[in-house]
Amino acid sequence: MTYDVIIAGAGPAGLTAAIYACRGGLNTLVLERAFAGGQMAISHIIDNYPGFENEVTGAALAHSMKLQAQNLGAEIITEEITKFELQEPVKKITTTKNTYQAKAVILAMGASPRKLGVKGEDALIGAGVSYCATCDGAFFRGRDVAVVGGGNTAVEDALYLAKFCSKVYVVHRRDQFRAMKGMVDAAAKLPNIEFVLSHTPESINGENTVESLTVKDVNTGKTKDLAVAGIFIAVGQTPKSDLVKDQVETDEAGFIKADESCKTNLPGVSCAGDIRTKRMRQIVTAVADGAMAADNSLGIDCVLQAAKAQEQ
């Protein structure tokens, strides 16, 4: 069986693409290695998605998107993709269990948290080092923790952790945050959040669990230890493009090159969400990408190319 479109990834971009593809009458398959929703699903509270005057949990929003896609006819299968063959008119995607074919493919695999690369990080992952505050924050109730990063995610993590942690240090290498001013102002007002600006992490210390974080002043070179039980790292993302980077064009960081049209350099192949080159990576921008990518898949070019290939 050849699908009209296969969507790799069931985050907000992939699920929105499935919704729009199904509404356009396309036979749609979504392949997801884990759970629907991606990083959205593990976001504790979302308060900037249009249409919700009150806060909504990431899990609830992800579940609603998944049900909407399924109700419209999308087939969602949990299998890990091992190979993409995207250069022919009929595309092939191989998983650990099956091989699927489609006339068009939407790459929406997202991105994974970037590591600091400092001493002690790998050894203490799961023993105090975390890349998801909403997943692991509750384990540190009443204790001191640190958040590393200066963007929206880092400050949002600090605000969340401050609800139940005794102290939250926010370590950032620059003297100003990249995060939205409103979020930074809200964090600055909380007595248990302390900004540690112009400092970089040097090492994560501890025998079996995290005991402290050593940071260095970028101006003086002096180091100091922050006594913390948990370290939450929020310093950006690495795109999950390894399986396709030899077929589609990517930038130096590995993000797939595509403008607002979401078209890649290959006919019939689009990308959407955090895996795409873009300035802002938010749920709302992922959703917009998904709609655009689905619209590309409705285009007559890839359908005609695939049909011609099947006739030969």
C-alpha positions as CSV (number, residue, x, y, z in Angstrom):
1,M,0.0,0.0,0.0
2,T,1.2,3.5,-0.9
3,Y,0.0,6.3,1.3
4,D,-0.6,9.8,0.0
5,V,1.6,11.2,2.7
6,I,3.7,9.9,5.6
7,I,4.4,12.2,8.5
8,A,7.5,11.4,10.5
9,G,6.9,12.6,14.0
10,A,3.8,13.3,16.1
11,G,4.6,16.5,17.8
12,P,2.4,19.6,17.3
13,A,3.9,20.0,13.7
14,G,3.3,16.4,12.7
15,L,-0.2,16.2,14.3
16,T,-1.3,19.5,12.6
17,A,0.1,18.3,9.3
18,A,-2.0,15.1,9.8
19,I,-5.1,17.2,10.5
20,Y,-4.7,19.3,7.4
21,A,-3.7,16.4,5.2
22,C,-6.8,14.4,6.2
23,R,-9.1,17.4,5.7
24,G,-7.6,17.6,2.2
25,G,-8.6,14.0,1.5
26,L,-5.2,12.4,1.7
27,N,-4.6,8.9,3.0
28,T,-2.3,9.8,5.9
29,L,0.1,7.8,8.1
30,V,1.9,9.3,11.1
31,L,5.0,7.4,12.4
32,E,6.1,8.2,16.0
33,R,8.8,6.4,18.0
34,A,7.5,7.3,21.4
35,F,4.3,9.2,22.4
36,A,2.2,11.8,20.6
37,G,2.9,15.4,21.4
38,G,6.7,15.5,21.5
39,Q,8.1,18.1,23.8
40,M,4.7,19.7,24.1
41,A,3.4,16.7,25.9
42,I,5.9,17.1,28.7
43,S,5.3,20.8,29.1
44,H,3.8,21.3,32.6
45,I,1.7,24.4,31.7
46,I,1.1,26.2,28.4
47,D,-0.2,29.7,28.7
48,N,0.7,31.2,25.3
49,Y,-1.2,29.0,22.9
50,P,-4.1,31.0,21.3
51,G,-7.6,30.0,22.2
52,F,-7.0,29.2,25.9
53,E,-7.8,32.0,28.2
54,N,-6.7,29.8,31.1
55,E,-3.6,27.6,31.3
56,V,-3.6,24.2,29.7
57,T,-1.3,21.3,30.3
58,G,0.9,20.1,27.5
59,A,-0.3,16.6,27.9
60,A,-4.0,17.7,27.5
61,L,-3.2,19.8,24.4
62,A,-1.2,16.9,22.9
63,H,-4.0,14.4,23.6
64,S,-6.6,16.7,21.9
65,M,-4.4,17.2,18.8
66,K,-3.9,13.4,18.5
67,L,-7.6,12.7,18.9
68,Q,-8.5,15.3,16.3
69,A,-6.1,13.9,13.8
70,Q,-7.4,10.3,14.4
71,N,-11.0,11.4,14.2
72,L,-10.3,12.9,10.8
73,G,-8.8,9.6,9.6
74,A,-5.1,9.8,10.3
75,E,-3.4,6.5,11.1
76,I,-0.9,6.8,13.9
77,I,1.6,4.0,14.4
78,T,4.2,3.8,17.2
79,E,7.4,2.5,15.4
80,E,10.9,3.8,15.3
81,I,12.2,4.9,11.9
82,T,15.5,3.4,10.8
83,K,15.8,4.6,7.2
84,F,14.5,7.2,4.8
85,E,14.6,6.9,1.0
86,L,13.3,10.2,-0.2
87,Q,14.9,10.9,-3.6
88,E,12.6,8.9,-5.8
89,P,9.0,9.9,-6.7
90,V,7.7,7.2,-4.4
91,K,9.3,7.6,-1.0
92,K,10.1,4.7,1.3
93,I,10.4,4.8,5.1
94,T,11.7,1.8,7.0
95,T,11.0,1.2,10.6
96,T,12.1,-1.5,13.1
97,K,9.0,-3.5,12.0
98,N,7.9,-2.5,8.5
99,T,8.6,-0.5,5.3
100,Y,6.0,2.1,4.2
101,Q,5.6,4.0,0.9
102,A,4.2,7.4,0.2
103,K,3.8,9.9,-2.6
104,A,4.9,12.7,-0.2
105,V,6.7,12.9,3.1
106,I,6.7,15.4,5.9
107,L,9.7,15.4,8.2
108,A,8.6,16.5,11.7
109,M,11.0,14.6,13.9
110,G,11.7,17.6,16.1
111,A,14.9,18.1,18.1
112,S,16.5,16.9,21.3
113,P,18.0,18.9,24.2
114,R,21.6,20.0,23.7
115,K,24.2,18.9,26.3
116,L,26.6,21.2,28.1
117,G,29.6,18.9,27.5
118,V,31.1,19.5,30.9
119,K,32.8,17.1,33.3
120,G,30.3,15.0,35.3
121,E,27.3,15.6,33.0
122,D,27.0,12.2,31.4
123,A,27.9,10.3,34.6
124,L,25.1,12.0,36.6
125,I,22.3,12.0,34.1
126,G,19.3,10.7,36.0
127,A,21.1,11.2,39.3
128,G,20.5,15.0,39.5
129,V,21.2,16.0,35.9
130,S,18.0,16.5,33.9
131,Y,16.9,18.1,30.6
132,C,13.2,18.3,31.5
133,A,12.1,20.3,34.6
134,T,8.5,19.3,34.3
135,C,9.5,15.6,34.1
136,D,11.9,15.6,37.1
137,G,11.4,18.8,39.0
138,A,9.1,17.2,41.6
139,F,11.9,14.9,42.8
140,F,13.7,18.0,44.2
141,R,10.9,19.4,46.3
142,G,12.3,21.5,49.2
143,R,15.9,21.4,47.8
144,D,18.2,23.8,46.0
145,V,18.6,23.4,42.2
146,A,20.2,25.2,39.2
147,V,18.9,25.9,35.8
148,V,21.4,26.5,33.0
149,G,20.4,28.6,30.0
150,G,19.1,32.1,29.1
151,G,16.2,31.5,26.8
152,N,12.4,31.1,27.3
153,T,12.7,27.5,28.3
154,A,15.3,28.1,31.0
155,V,13.3,30.9,32.6
156,E,10.1,29.0,32.3
157,D,11.8,26.0,34.0
158,A,13.0,28.3,36.8
159,L,9.5,29.7,37.4
160,Y,8.1,26.2,37.5
161,L,10.8,24.9,39.9
162,A,10.4,27.9,42.2
163,K,7.0,26.6,43.1
164,F,8.4,23.8,45.2
165,C,12.2,24.1,45.3
166,S,13.8,26.0,48.1
167,K,16.3,27.8,45.9
168,V,16.7,28.1,42.1
169,Y,19.9,29.5,40.6
170,V,19.6,30.5,36.9
171,V,23.1,30.3,35.3
172,H,23.6,32.2,32.0
173,R,26.8,33.0,30.2
174,R,25.7,36.5,29.2
175,D,24.8,39.5,31.3
176,Q,21.2,39.6,29.8
177,F,18.6,37.0,29.1
178,R,17.3,36.1,25.6
179,A,14.0,35.1,27.2
180,M,10.9,37.4,27.0
181,K,11.1,40.3,29.3
182,G,7.8,39.5,31.0
183,M,9.1,36.1,32.0
184,V,12.4,37.4,33.3
185,D,10.6,40.1,35.3
186,A,8.3,37.5,36.8
187,A,11.4,35.4,37.8
188,A,13.2,38.4,39.2
189,K,10.3,39.1,41.6
190,L,10.5,35.7,43.3
191,P,12.6,35.5,46.4
192,N,13.8,32.0,45.8
193,I,15.2,32.6,42.3
194,E,18.7,34.0,42.0
195,F,20.3,35.0,38.7
196,V,23.9,34.0,38.2
197,L,24.7,36.0,35.0
198,S,28.0,36.2,33.1
199,H,28.9,32.7,34.3
200,T,29.5,29.4,32.5
201,P,29.2,25.9,33.9
202,E,32.6,24.3,34.4
203,S,31.8,20.9,36.0
204,I,29.0,19.0,37.7
205,N,30.2,17.5,40.9
206,G,29.1,14.5,43.0
207,E,29.8,10.9,43.8
208,N,26.6,9.1,43.1
209,T,24.3,12.1,42.8
210,V,24.7,15.8,42.1
211,E,26.2,17.7,45.0
212,S,27.2,21.0,43.3
213,L,27.8,22.9,40.1
214,T,31.0,24.7,39.5
215,V,30.6,27.9,37.5
216,K,33.2,30.4,36.1
217,D,32.9,34.2,35.9
218,V,33.5,35.0,32.2
219,N,34.9,38.4,33.1
220,T,37.3,37.5,36.0
221,G,37.9,33.8,35.4
222,K,37.1,33.1,39.1
223,T,35.1,29.9,39.9
224,K,32.7,29.1,42.6
225,D,30.5,26.2,43.6
226,L,26.7,26.3,43.9
227,A,25.5,23.7,46.3
228,V,22.6,22.1,44.5
229,A,20.9,18.7,44.3
230,G,19.6,19.1,40.8
231,I,20.8,20.7,37.6
232,F,18.3,21.4,34.8
233,I,19.9,22.1,31.4
234,A,18.1,24.2,28.9
235,V,20.7,25.4,26.4
236,G,19.0,24.7,23.1
237,Q,18.3,21.8,20.9
238,T,19.9,19.4,18.4
239,P,17.7,18.5,15.4
240,K,16.9,14.9,14.9
241,S,18.0,14.9,11.3
242,D,20.8,12.3,11.2
243,L,18.8,9.9,9.1
244,V,18.0,12.5,6.4
245,K,20.9,14.9,6.4
246,D,22.6,13.1,3.4
247,Q,19.4,13.6,1.3
248,V,17.9,17.0,2.2
249,E,19.9,20.2,2.6
250,T,20.7,21.2,6.2
251,D,22.5,24.1,7.8
252,E,25.7,23.8,9.9
253,A,23.7,22.9,13.0
254,G,21.8,20.1,11.2
255,F,18.5,21.9,10.9
256,I,16.7,21.2,7.6
257,K,16.8,24.2,5.2
258,A,13.4,25.5,4.3
259,D,11.7,28.9,4.3
260,E,8.1,29.6,5.4
261,S,6.9,27.3,2.6
262,C,8.4,24.4,4.5
263,K,9.6,22.8,1.2
264,T,12.9,21.0,1.2
265,N,15.2,20.7,-1.8
266,L,13.6,17.4,-2.7
267,P,10.3,17.3,-4.6
268,G,7.5,15.9,-2.4
269,V,9.4,16.3,0.8
270,S,8.5,19.0,3.3
271,C,9.7,19.6,6.9
272,A,7.9,21.2,9.9
273,G,8.5,22.2,13.4
274,D,11.7,22.3,15.5
275,I,13.7,20.4,12.8
276,R,13.4,23.3,10.4
277,T,15.7,26.3,10.1
278,K,13.8,29.1,11.9
279,R,14.3,31.8,14.5
280,M,11.4,30.9,16.9
281,R,10.6,27.3,18.0
282,Q,7.3,27.4,19.7
283,I,4.1,25.3,19.6
284,V,2.3,27.9,17.6
285,T,5.1,28.1,14.9
286,A,5.2,24.3,14.8
287,V,1.5,24.2,14.1
288,A,1.8,26.8,11.3
289,D,4.6,24.7,9.8
290,G,2.4,21.6,9.9
291,A,-0.4,23.3,8.1
292,M,2.0,24.6,5.4
293,A,3.7,21.2,4.9
294,A,0.4,19.5,4.5
295,D,-0.6,22.0,1.9
296,N,2.6,21.1,0.0
297,S,1.6,17.5,0.1
298,L,-1.7,18.4,-1.5
299,G,0.2,19.8,-4.5
300,I,-0.4,18.1,-7.7
301,D,3.3,17.8,-8.6
302,C,4.3,15.1,-6.1
303,V,1.1,13.2,-6.7
304,L,1.6,13.1,-10.5
305,Q,5.3,12.1,-10.1
306,A,4.5,9.3,-7.8
307,A,1.7,8.0,-10.1
308,K,4.0,8.1,-13.1
309,A,6.6,6.2,-11.3
310,Q,4.2,3.5,-10.3
311,E,3.1,3.1,-13.9
312,Q,6.6,2.4,-15.1
